[in-house]
Amino acid sequence: MSSLALYLDGLALWAPALPGWQAAREALHGGTLPAPAARPAGALLGANERRRAPESVLVALEVAQAAVAEAGLAADAVPSVFSSTHGDLAVVDALCRTLATDPLLLSPTRFHHSVHNAASGYWAIASGCRRPSSAVAEFGHAFAAGWLEAATQCLADTTPVLLVGVDTAACGPLASVNGSRGLLGVALVLAPQPGPASRWRVEGRLVPEAASAPALRSAAAAALAANAMGDALPLFEALARELPARLALPLGPRLHLALALEPRAASGLSPAGA
């Protein structure tokens, strides 16, 4: 498959110890890992909704809002793709416990938080966005699958697309069969053409061959790698280093996504986040 180019106009990352891209960029470049922060702010939500919303939704809104703002776009004007390997495992665990003990106590609010596109729905309501939104999953490679979906829409429809990836920790009995740990959210705005906010040019292509996940370089990335969205970390490490890079992101046992990243400093723009 021939390579197709697109541009990164906004990016964001949130984890308890890396509450925002500025903190994350330094840590992923080899800096120290800060102490964990509080919950994501969830500033788009009203007080009642913010109190009820699970961490997966709060993180998704946090990174989505930050990426769109960096791209200089209106939040209600951008199609979106939300990717998650498992959805919110804490909510699923609570639902299963309730069903096993007293099904009549099942909370409708908790039930609607359990669906895979809960974060997408919250984003559409909170931002007032009526553009198309997709929710995708691909076990072990959820970020790469989300990238493929978002990039396809971006290039086919010639419009910027917001990509958001979030996964949570497994808890309760689920933790014995599911290895996801911690909380991690990432977001990117992909654009089909370069613009004032474009900081990176990325060429991508599908390769029908197996590939190993790129090795992580920083202690910060290694600390987050147990999260199910950890396949995003090699890309965000590369963006933090602000140097050209080539990455192979696995999409399955016989397929991977090959990405070539080039900062646009050569065209008079600063590298990402500068």
C-alpha positions in Angstrom: 0.0 0.0 0.0 1.3 3.4 -0.9 1.9 6.0 1.9 -0.6 8.7 2.6 0.3 11.9 4.3 -1.6 13.9 6.9 -0.8 16.5 9.6 -1.0 16.7 13.3 -2.6 20.0 14.4 -3.2 19.3 18.1 -2.2 16.7 20.7 -2.9 16.0 24.3 -2.1 13.4 27.0 -3.4 12.9 30.5 -2.4 10.4 33.2 -2.5 10.8 36.9 1.2 11.6 37.1 1.2 13.5 33.7 -1.7 15.9 33.9 -1.3 17.5 30.5 1.0 17.5 27.5 3.5 20.0 28.9 4.2 17.7 31.9 4.1 14.6 29.7 6.5 16.0 27.0 9.2 16.6 29.6 8.8 13.2 31.3 8.6 11.3 28.0 11.8 13.0 26.9 13.5 11.4 29.9 12.5 13.7 32.7 11.3 12.6 36.1 7.8 11.3 36.7 5.8 13.8 38.9 3.6 12.9 41.8 0.1 11.8 40.8 -2.4 14.6 40.3 -6.1 14.8 41.2 -8.9 13.6 38.9 -9.2 15.3 35.5 -11.0 18.6 35.7 -13.9 17.8 33.4 -14.4 21.5 32.9 -16.9 21.0 30.0 -19.4 19.3 32.3 -21.7 20.9 34.9 -21.1 20.2 38.5 -23.6 17.3 38.8 -22.5 15.6 35.6 -18.9 16.0 36.6 -19.6 14.3 40.0 -21.4 11.4 38.3 -19.1 10.9 35.4 -16.5 8.0 35.6 -12.8 8.7 35.2 -12.8 7.4 31.7 -15.2 10.1 30.6 -13.4 12.9 32.5 -10.1 11.9 30.9 -11.6 11.7 27.4 -13.1 15.1 27.7 -9.9 16.6 29.1 -7.7 15.4 26.3 -10.3 16.0 23.6 -10.7 19.6 24.7 -7.0 20.2 24.9 -6.2 18.8 21.5 -9.0 20.7 19.7 -7.9 23.9 21.5 -4.3 23.5 20.4 -5.5 22.9 16.8 -7.3 26.2 16.9 -10.6 24.5 16.1 -14.1 24.9 17.5 -15.0 21.8 19.5 -18.4 21.5 17.9 -17.0 21.5 14.4 -14.8 18.4 14.4 -15.8 14.8 13.6 -14.3 12.4 16.1 -13.1 8.8 16.7 -13.0 7.4 20.2 -10.9 4.4 20.8 -10.9 2.1 23.9 -9.8 -1.5 24.4 -12.2 -2.3 27.2 -14.4 0.8 28.0 -14.5 1.6 31.7 -13.6 -1.6 33.6 -14.5 -0.1 37.0 -18.0 0.5 35.8 -18.2 -3.0 34.3 -17.0 -4.5 37.6 -19.6 -2.6 39.6 -22.4 -3.7 37.2 -21.4 -7.3 37.4 -21.2 -7.2 41.2 -24.7 -5.7 41.3 -26.2 -8.2 38.9 -24.7 -11.0 40.9 -26.0 -9.8 44.3 -29.1 -7.7 43.8 -30.1 -6.9 40.2 -32.9 -4.6 41.3 -30.4 -2.1 42.5 -28.8 -1.7 39.1 -28.3 2.0 38.4 -29.5 3.3 35.0 -26.7 5.9 35.2 -24.1 3.3 35.8 -25.5 1.2 33.0 -25.2 4.0 30.4 -21.6 4.6 31.6 -20.8 1.0 30.7 -21.5 1.3 26.9 -18.4 1.5 24.7 -19.3 4.9 23.3 -20.1 6.6 26.6 -17.2 9.1 26.3 -18.2 9.9 22.7 -21.7 10.7 23.8 -20.5 12.9 26.7 -18.2 14.8 24.3 -21.1 15.4 21.8 -23.4 16.7 24.5 -20.8 18.8 26.4 -19.2 20.4 23.3 -22.5 20.7 21.3 -20.9 18.8 18.5 -23.3 17.2 15.9 -20.5 16.0 13.6 -20.1 12.2 13.1 -18.5 10.2 15.9 -17.2 6.6 15.9 -16.2 4.3 18.8 -13.7 1.6 17.9 -11.8 -1.2 19.7 -9.2 -3.7 18.8 -7.8 -5.9 21.5 -4.2 -5.0 22.3 -3.9 -2.4 19.5 -6.8 0.0 20.2 -4.8 3.2 19.6 -3.4 2.0 16.2 -7.0 0.9 15.2 -8.3 4.3 16.2 -5.5 6.0 14.2 -6.4 4.0 11.1 -10.1 4.9 11.4 -9.4 8.6 12.1 -6.9 8.8 9.3 -9.2 7.1 6.8 -12.0 9.6 7.6 -9.6 12.5 7.5 -8.3 11.7 4.1 -11.6 10.5 2.6 -13.7 13.4 3.8 -10.8 16.0 3.6 -11.6 17.4 7.0 -9.8 17.4 10.4 -10.7 14.5 12.7 -10.3 14.3 16.4 -8.9 11.0 17.7 -9.3 10.2 21.4 -8.0 7.1 23.1 -8.7 6.2 26.8 -8.4 3.1 28.9 -8.8 2.4 32.6 -7.4 -0.1 35.1 -9.0 -3.5 35.6 -10.4 -4.0 39.1 -12.1 -6.6 41.2 -12.2 -10.1 39.7 -11.6 -8.6 36.3 -8.0 -7.8 37.4 -7.2 -11.5 37.6 -7.9 -11.9 33.8 -7.2 -8.4 32.5 -3.8 -6.8 32.7 -4.8 -3.1 32.1 -3.4 -0.9 34.9 -3.6 2.8 35.6 -5.5 5.5 33.7 -4.3 6.9 30.4 -5.9 9.3 27.9 -4.5 10.6 24.6 -5.8 12.8 21.8 -4.7 14.0 18.4 -6.3 16.2 15.7 -5.4 14.8 12.3 -5.7 17.2 9.3 -5.6 16.4 5.5 -3.7 19.6 4.6 -1.1 21.7 6.5 -2.4 24.7 8.3 -1.2 27.3 10.8 -1.5 24.8 13.7 0.2 21.9 11.8 3.4 20.9 13.7 4.0 17.4 12.2 3.7 15.8 8.8 3.0 12.0 9.1 3.1 9.5 6.3 1.3 6.3 7.1 0.7 3.0 5.3 -0.6 -0.5 6.1 2.0 -3.2 5.9 0.7 -6.9 5.7 3.5 -8.2 7.9 4.0 -8.8 11.6 5.8 -6.2 13.7 6.9 -5.9 17.3 5.8 -2.9 19.3 8.6 -0.2 19.4 10.7 -0.3 22.5 9.9 2.5 25.0 12.7 4.9 25.9 11.6 6.7 29.0 10.8 5.7 32.6 7.6 7.7 32.3 6.4 5.6 29.3 7.4 2.4 31.0 5.4 3.3 34.0 2.3 3.8 31.9 2.8 0.8 29.6 0.6 -1.6 31.5 -2.4 0.4 30.5 -4.4 -1.0 27.6 -3.9 2.2 25.7 -0.2 1.8 26.0 0.3 1.2 22.3 0.0 5.0 21.9 3.1 5.6 24.0 5.8 5.1 21.3 4.2 7.7 19.1 3.9 10.2 22.0 7.5 9.5 23.0 8.5 10.4 19.4 6.5 13.6 19.5 8.1 14.5 22.8 11.6 14.1 21.3 10.6 16.5 18.5 12.8 14.6 16.0 12.0 12.7 12.8 11.0 9.1 13.6 9.7 5.9 12.0 7.4 3.7 14.0 5.7 0.3 13.4 2.5 0.0 15.4 1.1 -3.6 15.4 -2.6 -4.0 14.3 -2.7 -7.8 14.6 -0.6 -10.9 14.1 0.0 -10.2 10.3 -0.5 -6.5 9.9 1.0 -3.3 11.2 0.8 0.5 10.7 4.0 2.1 9.5 4.3 5.8 10.4 7.0 8.3 9.4 7.0 11.5 11.4 8.6 14.7 10.3 8.5 17.9 12.4 7.6 20.9 10.3 10.3 23.2 11.6 12.0 23.1 8.2 9.0 25.0 6.8 9.2 27.7 9.4 7.0 26.2 12.1 8.1 25.1 15.5 8.1 21.4 16.4 5.1 20.0 18.3 4.3 21.8 21.5 7.0 24.5 21.2 
